[in-house]
Amino acid sequence: MAAFLASLAKDDLAPATLRGYRYDLQHFLAWHQSAQDAPFTVEGLAGYDLIAYRQHMVASGRRPATVNRRLDALRRLCRWAQAAGSLATDAARDVRPMRMVRNQQPAGLTDVEVHALLRAAGASSHGLAARNYAIVQLLLQAGLRVGEVASLQVADITMSDRSGSVRVRQGKGLKARDVPLNATVRRALRQFLEERGSPSKDKKAALFVSSRNTAMPVRTIQAVIASVARRARLKRVAVSAHTLRHTFALGYLRDNPGKLVDLASLLGHESLDTTAIYTRPSRDDLAADLERSHLNVGG
C-alpha cells in the first residue's frame, strides 16, 4: 500500500486528490482489519473482498457517491498492482459502482440572495470588507473552485480598463486555464488591491491573505463565506464557496443558452458530462411544469 501511495505522488494528481485516495484506502484497510482474519496484503486482494466491502458500505447507509469514490480508489490500486505484477488479474473488474440518481441541477442563489450576500460581505468589520467582497465576487463572477482562489497570486490577475482575466495555475488535475473577469469583479479586485497597498506590488505574493499576512487557506475562505451567509440571513440553501460556483454556472447558461462547451472551459471541466448537470431541471422547474400541466383541471 505504501508503494502504491508513493506511485500516486509521481502522477499528475492534485494534492486534494492524493489526500482523498489515502483517506479512502485507510477506510478500506480499517474495514479489512475488522472483517478478515488474515492481515491485508496487496497480493492476497480478491474480488470477493471488494464485493464484501461494497456491501458493507451499502448496508452502513453510505451515499452512492461515497461508495463509488472509495471503490474508484481500490480500482486504481488494483490496476497498479496488476501492472506491477503483484496481482495476476484485476480484482476490481467485476465490482460494479452504485447507480446514482441525478435528475436535478445543483442549487444556486437567486439574484436577491446574491445581492444580500454581497451587502453582507461589503459590511465586514475589522478592515476586511474589501477583501471579503472581492472573494465573493470572484467566486460568483468567475466560478473558481475555493482551492483555486486560495492558490492565487497577485501576478495571476491581469486587468485593464476594458478587460481582465485570472490565471488559474493549479486547477483540478494541475491543469491551468485563463478565466475572463467582467467589469464587476474587476472593480472589486481593483478596490481591494488599492486598499491593500504596497504588498500588492509583489507579484508573487498571495492575492488573499489572512490576518497573519499569510495566504488564506481553503478552510479560512470557506469560513468567510459561511460567516457572510449567516450575516446575510440566507437559509433557503446551505451556502458555501461551491454554491457560488454553482450560481456562476447556472447564471452563465441562463444568459448564454446552449453554450455548454464554453462553460466547461470556464469551469475547468474535462468532461461535458460533468457540466451537463447544470442543464437538468431544478426542483422549482419541475414543480412549475406540473403546476402548468394541471391548470385546466377542475378541483
Buried (B, 14 or more C-beta within 10 A) or exposed (E): BEEBEEBBEEEEBBEEBBEBBBEBBEBBEEBBEEEEEEEBEBEEBEBEBBBBBBEBBEEEEBEBEBBBBBBBBBBBBBBBBBEEEBBEEBBBEEBEBBEEEEEBBBBBBEEEBBEBBBEBBBEBEEEBBBBBBBBBBBBBBBBBBBBBBBBBBBEBBEBEEEEBBBBBBBBBEEEEBEBEBEEEBBBBBBBBBEEBEEEBEEEEBBBBBBEEEEBBEBEBBBEBBBBBBEBBEBEEBEBBBBBBBBBBBBBBBEEEEEEBEEBBBBBBBEEEEEBBBBBEEBEEEEEEEEEEEEEEEEE
